[in-house]
């Protein structure tokens, strides 16, 4: 999940069924929020939920006027590029890689990442 002009939040889910995804969405997104997704069928439930849902169909284009999901697509593109350096990530450690990459993506340059870590550790 990516808050527009904000931070990415990742979680490894057991499966991509509607119930699983809707539980994560409900836990992490405020009701009445605008939610942008791709055309994956498990997001259909958002059309009748407490969210305002905009679907981007990549077979028709990558943006619909001002609506797009380019930010989260960028996150996944960069995460996949990093994982290729290691010839993939072992499934049992994937959640750790994902959280590390989430941190790196959210806090920008290595200099800024170090600054944040120092603040968190009171160093």
C-alpha positions as CSV (number, residue, x, y, z in Angstrom):
1,X,0.0,0.0,0.0
2,X,1.2,3.5,-0.8
3,X,-0.3,6.7,0.6
4,X,-0.3,9.3,-2.1
5,X,2.8,11.5,-1.5
6,X,3.4,9.4,1.5
7,X,5.0,6.1,2.6
8,X,4.8,2.6,1.4
9,X,3.5,-0.1,3.8
10,X,4.1,-3.7,3.0
11,X,2.9,-7.0,4.4
12,X,3.3,-10.6,3.2
13,X,-0.2,-12.1,2.9
14,X,-1.1,-15.8,2.9
15,X,-3.0,-15.5,-0.4
16,X,-4.5,-12.8,-2.6
17,X,-8.2,-13.8,-2.1
18,X,-10.6,-11.0,-1.6
19,X,-11.1,-11.7,2.2
20,X,-7.4,-11.6,2.9
21,X,-6.8,-8.4,1.0
22,X,-9.8,-6.7,2.4
23,X,-8.7,-7.5,5.9
24,X,-5.4,-5.8,5.3
25,X,-7.0,-2.8,3.6
26,X,-9.5,-2.4,6.4
27,X,-6.7,-2.5,9.0
28,X,-4.5,0.0,7.3
29,X,-6.7,2.4,5.3
30,X,-9.2,4.8,6.9
31,X,-12.9,4.4,5.8
32,X,-14.0,6.9,3.1
33,X,-10.5,7.1,1.7
34,X,-9.9,7.1,-2.1
35,X,-8.2,3.8,-3.1
36,X,-6.6,3.2,-6.5
37,X,-5.9,-0.4,-7.6
38,X,-5.1,-2.4,-10.7
39,X,-7.9,-4.5,-12.3
40,X,-7.1,-7.6,-10.2
41,X,-10.5,-9.4,-9.4
42,X,-9.9,-9.6,-5.6
43,X,-10.3,-5.8,-5.4
44,X,-13.9,-5.9,-6.7
45,X,-15.1,-5.8,-3.2
46,X,-13.8,-2.3,-2.9
47,X,-16.6,-1.1,-5.2
48,X,-19.2,-1.8,-2.6
49,X,-17.1,-1.0,0.5
50,X,-16.7,2.2,2.6
51,X,-13.9,3.3,0.2
52,X,-13.9,5.3,-3.0
53,X,-12.4,2.9,-5.5
54,X,-10.7,3.7,-8.8
55,X,-9.5,0.8,-10.9
56,X,-6.6,1.3,-13.4
57,X,-6.8,-1.3,-16.1
58,X,-3.2,-1.8,-17.5
59,X,-4.5,-3.4,-20.7
60,X,-6.0,0.0,-21.6
61,X,-3.3,2.3,-20.2
62,X,-1.3,3.1,-17.1
63,X,-3.3,6.2,-16.1
64,X,-6.8,7.4,-16.3
65,X,-6.7,11.2,-16.4
66,X,-5.2,12.0,-12.9
67,X,-5.7,8.5,-11.5
68,X,-2.7,6.1,-11.5
69,X,-0.8,3.6,-9.4
70,X,2.6,4.6,-10.7
71,X,4.0,5.1,-7.2
72,X,3.4,1.6,-6.0
73,X,4.5,0.2,-9.4
74,X,7.7,2.1,-8.9
75,X,8.2,0.6,-5.5
76,X,7.8,-3.0,-6.9
77,X,10.0,-2.3,-9.9
78,X,12.8,-1.1,-7.6
79,X,12.4,-4.0,-5.1
80,X,12.5,-6.6,-7.9
81,X,15.6,-4.9,-9.3
82,X,17.4,-5.2,-5.9
83,X,16.3,-8.8,-5.4
84,X,17.8,-9.8,-8.8
85,X,21.2,-8.8,-7.4
86,X,20.8,-11.8,-5.1
87,X,19.3,-14.1,-7.7
88,X,16.0,-13.8,-5.8
89,X,15.2,-13.9,-2.1
90,X,14.6,-17.1,-0.1
91,X,10.9,-17.4,0.8
92,X,11.6,-17.7,4.5
93,X,13.5,-14.3,4.5
94,X,11.3,-12.5,2.0
95,X,9.3,-10.7,4.7
96,X,12.6,-9.2,6.0
97,X,13.8,-8.1,2.6
98,X,10.4,-6.5,2.0
99,X,10.5,-4.5,5.2
100,X,14.1,-3.5,4.6
101,X,13.2,-2.3,1.1
102,X,10.2,-0.5,2.5
103,X,12.4,1.4,4.8
104,X,14.9,2.2,2.1
105,X,12.1,3.4,-0.3
106,X,10.4,5.5,2.4
107,X,13.5,7.2,3.7
108,X,15.3,8.0,0.4
109,X,19.0,8.5,0.3
110,X,21.5,6.5,2.4
111,X,22.4,9.7,4.1
112,X,18.8,10.3,5.2
113,X,18.3,6.6,6.1
114,X,21.3,6.9,8.5
115,X,19.9,10.1,10.0
116,X,16.6,8.4,10.6
117,X,18.2,5.3,12.2
118,X,20.4,7.6,14.4
119,X,17.2,9.4,15.6
120,X,15.4,6.2,16.3
121,X,18.4,4.9,18.3
122,X,19.1,8.2,20.0
123,X,22.7,8.2,18.8
